Amino acid sequence: MGWKVYTVPETATILLGGRVKFEELNYNQAYLFQKDLLKTMLQIEDTYFNQAAATTDRNVLIICDRGGMDPSAYTDRESWLRMLKEIGVEEFDLLNKRYDQVVHLVTAADGAEEYYTLANNQTRKENVEAARKMDDKTRKVL
């Protein structure tokens, strides 16, 4: 019978692939982008969660590239809480109910710098130091 494995793509890569340049956004645009990113991420995940729930003939594993708390690393705390309220999501649920397990893979920019590359994701622009800093912020929100 085996397993059915779904891999949920990174929402930021999808949206930034449409030529949004985060560094060109003003505060309001950046806030709206992060809010829309979160809503889109949760909807994409829900699509896979629904497919998993409808699968009755085998076990299902869903691997998400990023998760609902990740956008909080890219915005200030006050904006993050406002965003959650506006879309009707509780932070507690993102941290404790949405996922069965969270595994944070550390960026190659932190300890394996010679392997760090932007070649595998055209939307990424971070140098090693910036990637390390964002990875640390992301790790702390989890």
Helices and strands as residue ranges (DSSP letters): E 3-8, H 11-16, G 22-24, H 27-54, E 59-64, G 70-74, H 77-87, H 91-96, G 113-115, H 128-141
